[in-house]
Amino acid sequence: MIVVVLNGSPKGDRSVTLQYVRYLQKIHPEHDYRIFPVARQIGKLERDQRAFDAVMDQVADAAAVIWSFPLYYCLVCSQYKRFIELIFANGRRDVFRGKYALALSTSIHFFDHTAHNYLQGICDDLGMNYFGHYSAEMYDLVRTGERERFLKCCENFLAAAAAGIPTAPRYPPLRPGSFVYEPTSPRGDIDPEGRKVLLLYDEERPGANLQKMIHAFAANFSGGVEVIALTDVDIKGGCLGCCRCGLDNVCQYEGQDGYREFYDEKVKKADIIIMAGEIRDRYLSSRWKLFFDRSFFNTHAPTLKGKQLAWIISGPLGQLPNLMEILSAYGQLQQANTVGIVTDEVADSPQLDALLGELARRSVRLARQGYVAPGDYLGVGGMKIFRDEVWGRLRFVFQADHRHYKRHGFYDFPQKDFKTRGVNLLMCTMTKFPPFRKRFLEALEKEMVRPLKKVVADK
Ligand SMILES: Cc1cc2nc3c(=O)[nH]c(=O)nc-3n(C[C@H](O)[C@H](O)[C@H](O)COP(=O)(O)O)c2cc1C
C-alpha cells in the first residue's frame, strides 16, 4: 500500500516526529512510504507549481496519508499551514478525497488537542476518511511501552485503510456569511490618554469587510492608533524550530530580518494591541501563524503582560470554537487581558459600528484600570505544563525561561507550600480517628466557606 507522509516539520529529516514514521517504516516495510518535507520546502512549493503538483500526484496514488507534524503555538507550524492553504488555493481537494488519514504529532502536550481538532477539520474539508490522531510526547519513542502503543495505532490505521472501513466526518463544512459591512463615520472622540494603540492585520484586501472594520475601529479614536500590515514587516521566513533562542532569546534570524526589532519596538511597547484577520480555512492566515511562530524567540515567557488585547475577525469564527479556544489561550498565556472579539457575524452595519466602538472604548477603560481577567483552565493548566517542563527536562535548552520563571515566581510548586503540607499531615492523621472523622464531616461545609465569610463580614 502506498502511504504518503506529509512531513510538517521545518526541520525536515531532523524532525523528531519523523523518527516515529521511520520506526513504523522499519517495523512494517511491506508498505511503500513516500515522505515529502512539505514544511521545509514550502518556499519551493509556493514558487514552483510543478513541485507542488508532484506532491499532489503522489497523494493521488496513495491509499493512506500520514500528516506528521510538530505542535507550534497550538497548531501546526506556519509553513505547514501555508501548505494546507495551497491545497485549497490550487483547487486540489480532489486528490485527498477518500484517502485514509492519520494525524501524527509530537509535542509537550501543550494544546495538542487544538492542533488535532484543526487537522481533523481540514481532513473533513478535504473529504478524507479521517481515522484518528496519535499525539506523542516528544520522547515517547524511547520507551518500550509507548513504542508498542504507537505501533498498535499505526497497525490499526493501515488495516483500516486496506479494508476501507467506514468513517464519519466530525466537522460540518463552514458556512461563510454574505454580510457586507457599510460603516458609518464614528465620532472619533476616544482619547487613548497617551497609551500606544497598535493595530496589526495580515494583508491588505481593499473593499473586504476586514479592511472596513479596521478603518472603522481606528476612526473611533481621536488619534494615536498605529496600523501595521504584517505583510509590511520584514520577515524572512518561518520559525525553523532550531531552539537556539532557548539560551538567551537570540533568534537564528537575528540580523537577517526585521522581525525582532518589530516585536521589541512595536508589539512589546504597545499598551493596547488589536489583532485583525480573516478566517482562512479553519484558522487565521498563515501570515498570522508566521507572526506567532516567530515570536518563539521569547520562548515560554509571556511578553504581553498587563496589555489589553482585542481581536477583529472577518469570517465564521462562531463556527470555530477550536479557534476561539486558541485565541483565548494566547491572551492568557501572554498574561494579557482579552478585551473582546468582534467579528462580522452580525445582523447589520449599525450593530458592527457599535461593537467596534465599544471595543475601542472598553480597551482604553480597561487599560486605565490595569484590569487583567483571571485565567481559566486554558491559562492555568497551560502554565503548569510550561512550569514543569521548564523546571524539568527542558531547562538546559530553555535557560532563559528558567531565569525568567525563577525571577518572576513562576515556580509555584505545591510542595513548597509548607503551611499547607503541615495542615495536610495533621488533618490526614486526625481523620483516621473515627470521632474526629465524624466531627470533621459534619463541619466540612461550614469550614470550607469560613475564610470567605470572614472577608465578607469584615467589609
Ligand atoms: C515555535 C515552536 C512552537 C511550539 N509550540 C508548541 C505547542 O504549542 N505545544 C507543544 O506541546 N509543543 C510546542 N513546541 C514543541 C514542539 O512541538 C516539539 O518540540 C516537537 O516534538 C518538535 O517536532 P519536530 O522535531 O518534528 O519538528 C513548539 C516548538 C517550537 C519551536
The ligand as a Gaussian input file, in Angstrom:
#p B3LYP/6-31G(d) Opt

LIG

0 1
 C        7.906000      27.667000      17.551000
 C        7.572000      26.472000      18.380000
 C        6.323000      26.380000      18.928000
 C        5.961000      25.253000      19.662000
 N        4.705000      25.185000      20.172000
 C        4.322000      24.092000      20.876000
 C        2.994000      23.988000      21.388000
 O        2.138000      24.855000      21.187000
 N        2.690000      22.889000      22.104000
 C        3.596000      21.894000      22.366000
 O        3.240000      20.949000      23.058000
 N        4.856000      21.957000      21.864000
 C        5.230000      23.023000      21.122000
 N        6.502000      23.093000      20.593000
 C        7.405000      21.921000      20.751000
 C        7.432000      21.023000      19.510000
 O        6.141000      20.677000      19.097000
 C        8.177000      19.731000      19.786000
 O        9.485000      20.037000      20.142000
 C        8.158000      18.771000      18.618000
 O        8.499000      17.482000      19.082000
 C        9.147000      19.131000      17.504000
 O        8.968000      18.190000      16.475000
 P        9.829000      18.173000      15.138000
 O       11.252000      17.879000      15.534000
 O        9.207000      17.058000      14.358000
 O        9.704000      19.482000      14.464000
 C        6.895000      24.205000      19.867000
 C        8.179000      24.318000      19.335000
 C        8.516000      25.440000      18.587000
 C        9.890000      25.531000      18.012000

